[in-house]
Amino acid sequence: MLTKTYPDEMVSPVRSGALFEDAYPDVMSCENRPALGPRAMVEAGEAAIHRWLMRYSIMALRISMGAVYFGFGILKYFPGMSPAQDLALATTHLLSFGLVPAVIPSGVAMALIATLECAIGLLLIAGRWLRPAICLLAGQLAGILSPAVLLAGRLFAGPHHMPTLEGQYVLKDVILVAVAMVIATTVRGGALSDVGQRCPRRK
């Protein structure tokens, strides 16, 4: 004969949420996991480093790029100090359609370039007025990469058309383009995010 069972008489030996955790171990939060000794300490250290990088890496990128631009700009104020002086003057001559040095003296042109680079550097270091700084940076990067097209014969005059020192100097500026792109994302409030990060799977 069937007997009737009342809800208050039912006892379940399985704790709440256990079946869910067993079926989906990756969904468990890190706080609910037991300590794993040395491994847990290593993971905690990695998490701390990750949080530090998330908070300060873009700022470090911006300040370091600003310092590089300011340093290179200062050198251009002193004739013969910058290793890129001759290349910069040759490029400016082509971009200005011969106005430099026919109309504008080479010294004045170098001073203007130096002022532009120093201004970009100071704005990046200070982290202020980043919108005009990025606009100036975009124009300056287009100028310093233009020798790859305008003076290709000069930049790739090495054995088997390998880049010369000047060519290598210009080609490494591709990295600056990528850095500028990252910094530009912060102008409208962009930031690094680890929303999609998940806890390591238990073994």
C-alpha positions as CSV (number, residue, x, y, z in Angstrom):
1,M,0.0,0.0,0.0
2,L,1.3,3.5,-0.9
3,T,2.0,5.8,1.9
4,K,1.8,9.6,1.8
5,T,5.0,11.5,2.4
6,Y,4.8,15.1,3.8
7,P,7.3,17.7,2.8
8,D,8.4,18.3,6.4
9,E,9.4,14.6,6.7
10,M,11.7,14.7,3.7
11,V,15.5,14.8,4.5
12,S,18.0,15.3,1.7
13,P,21.6,14.3,2.4
14,V,22.9,16.4,-0.5
15,R,23.8,20.0,0.4
16,S,22.3,22.8,-1.7
17,G,24.3,23.6,-4.8
18,A,26.5,20.5,-4.7
19,L,25.1,19.0,-7.9
20,F,25.5,22.4,-9.7
21,E,29.2,22.7,-8.5
22,D,30.0,19.1,-9.6
23,A,28.4,19.6,-13.0
24,Y,30.0,23.1,-13.6
25,P,33.3,23.2,-11.7
26,D,34.5,26.2,-13.8
27,V,31.6,28.4,-12.6
28,M,32.6,28.2,-8.9
29,S,34.1,31.4,-7.6
30,C,37.7,31.5,-6.5
31,E,36.7,32.2,-2.9
32,N,34.8,28.9,-2.6
33,R,37.9,26.8,-3.5
34,P,40.2,25.4,-0.8
35,A,43.7,26.6,-0.5
36,L,46.2,24.6,-2.5
37,G,49.4,25.4,-0.6
38,P,52.3,26.6,-2.7
39,R,50.2,26.6,-5.9
40,A,47.6,28.8,-4.2
41,M,50.3,31.2,-3.2
42,V,51.7,31.3,-6.8
43,E,48.2,32.0,-8.2
44,A,47.6,34.7,-5.6
45,G,50.9,36.3,-6.6
46,E,50.0,36.2,-10.3
47,A,46.6,37.7,-9.5
48,A,48.2,40.6,-7.6
49,I,50.6,41.2,-10.5
50,H,47.7,41.1,-13.0
51,R,45.7,43.6,-11.0
52,W,48.8,46.0,-10.9
53,L,49.2,45.6,-14.7
54,M,45.6,46.3,-15.3
55,R,45.8,49.5,-13.3
56,Y,49.1,51.0,-14.3
57,S,50.3,49.4,-17.6
58,I,48.7,52.0,-20.0
59,M,49.8,54.8,-17.8
60,A,53.4,53.5,-17.9
61,L,53.1,53.1,-21.6
62,R,51.9,56.7,-22.0
63,I,54.6,58.2,-19.7
64,S,57.4,56.2,-21.3
65,M,56.4,57.2,-24.8
66,G,56.2,60.8,-23.7
67,A,59.7,60.6,-22.2
68,V,61.1,59.1,-25.5
69,Y,59.5,61.9,-27.6
70,F,60.6,64.6,-25.2
71,G,64.2,63.2,-25.2
72,F,64.4,62.9,-29.0
73,G,62.9,66.4,-29.4
74,I,65.4,68.0,-27.1
75,L,68.3,66.6,-29.2
76,K,66.9,68.2,-32.3
77,Y,67.5,71.7,-30.8
78,F,71.2,71.2,-31.0
79,P,72.7,70.8,-34.5
80,G,74.5,67.5,-35.0
81,M,73.2,65.9,-31.8
82,S,70.3,64.0,-33.3
83,P,71.2,60.9,-35.3
84,A,68.0,61.4,-37.4
85,Q,68.8,65.0,-38.3
86,D,69.9,64.4,-41.9
87,L,67.0,62.1,-42.5
88,A,64.5,64.5,-41.0
89,L,65.7,67.4,-43.1
90,A,65.6,65.2,-46.3
91,T,62.0,64.1,-45.5
92,T,61.0,67.7,-44.6
93,H,62.4,68.9,-47.9
94,L,60.2,66.4,-49.9
95,L,57.1,67.0,-47.8
96,S,57.4,70.8,-48.1
97,F,57.9,70.6,-51.9
98,G,61.3,72.2,-51.6
99,L,60.4,75.0,-49.2
100,V,63.0,73.6,-46.8
101,P,65.6,74.9,-47.1
102,A,64.8,77.2,-50.1
103,V,62.4,79.4,-48.1
104,I,62.5,78.1,-44.5
105,P,66.1,77.6,-43.2
106,S,67.0,74.1,-42.1
107,G,67.7,75.3,-38.6
108,V,64.2,76.8,-38.3
109,A,62.7,73.6,-39.6
110,M,64.6,71.4,-37.1
111,A,63.5,73.8,-34.3
112,L,59.9,73.4,-35.3
113,I,60.2,69.6,-35.4
114,A,61.9,69.7,-32.0
115,T,59.1,71.8,-30.5
116,L,56.4,69.5,-31.9
117,E,58.1,66.4,-30.4
118,C,58.7,68.1,-27.1
119,A,55.1,69.3,-26.9
120,I,53.8,65.8,-27.6
121,G,56.1,64.3,-25.0
122,L,55.1,66.8,-22.3
123,L,51.4,66.3,-23.0
124,L,51.8,62.5,-22.8
125,I,53.8,62.6,-19.6
126,A,51.3,65.0,-18.0
127,G,48.3,63.0,-19.2
128,R,46.5,66.3,-20.0
129,W,44.9,67.5,-23.2
130,L,45.4,64.0,-24.7
131,R,43.0,64.6,-27.5
132,P,45.1,67.3,-29.2
133,A,48.2,65.3,-28.2
134,I,46.9,62.3,-30.1
135,C,46.1,64.5,-33.1
136,L,49.6,65.9,-33.1
137,L,51.1,62.5,-32.6
138,A,49.1,61.1,-35.6
139,G,50.5,63.8,-37.9
140,Q,54.1,63.3,-36.5
141,L,54.0,59.6,-37.0
142,A,52.8,59.9,-40.6
143,G,55.8,62.2,-41.1
144,I,58.4,60.0,-39.6
145,L,57.1,56.9,-41.4
146,S,56.9,58.7,-44.8
147,P,60.7,58.1,-45.6
148,A,59.8,54.4,-46.0
149,V,58.0,55.5,-49.2
150,L,59.7,58.8,-50.1
151,L,63.3,57.6,-49.5
152,A,63.0,53.9,-49.9
153,G,66.2,53.7,-52.0
154,R,68.1,55.4,-49.1
155,L,66.6,53.3,-46.3
156,F,67.0,49.9,-48.1
157,A,70.5,50.4,-49.6
158,G,72.1,47.6,-47.6
159,P,73.3,44.2,-49.0
160,H,70.4,42.5,-50.8
161,H,68.3,45.6,-50.2
162,M,68.4,45.1,-46.4
163,P,67.6,48.2,-44.3
164,T,70.4,50.5,-43.4
165,L,70.7,52.0,-39.9
166,E,68.4,54.8,-41.0
167,G,66.0,52.2,-42.4
168,Q,66.0,50.4,-39.1
169,Y,65.5,53.7,-37.3
170,V,62.3,54.3,-39.3
171,L,61.0,50.8,-39.2
172,K,61.1,50.6,-35.4
173,D,58.7,53.5,-35.3
174,V,55.9,51.0,-36.3
175,I,55.9,50.1,-32.6
176,L,55.2,53.7,-31.8
177,V,52.1,53.5,-34.0
178,A,50.8,50.6,-32.0
179,V,51.5,52.4,-28.7
180,A,49.7,55.5,-30.0
181,M,46.7,53.4,-30.9
182,V,46.5,52.0,-27.4
183,I,46.9,55.4,-25.8
184,A,44.2,56.8,-28.2
185,T,41.6,54.4,-26.8
186,T,41.9,56.1,-23.4
187,V,40.8,59.5,-24.8
188,R,37.1,58.5,-24.6
189,G,37.4,56.6,-21.4
190,G,38.7,53.3,-22.6
191,A,40.5,51.0,-20.2
192,L,41.7,47.5,-19.8
193,S,39.1,45.0,-18.6
194,D,39.2,41.4,-17.3
195,V,35.5,40.8,-17.2
196,G,35.8,37.6,-19.2
197,Q,38.5,36.2,-17.0
198,R,37.6,32.9,-15.3
199,C,39.2,31.0,-12.4
200,P,41.6,28.3,-13.2
201,R,40.1,24.9,-13.6
202,R,40.6,22.5,-10.6
203,K,42.6,19.4,-11.2
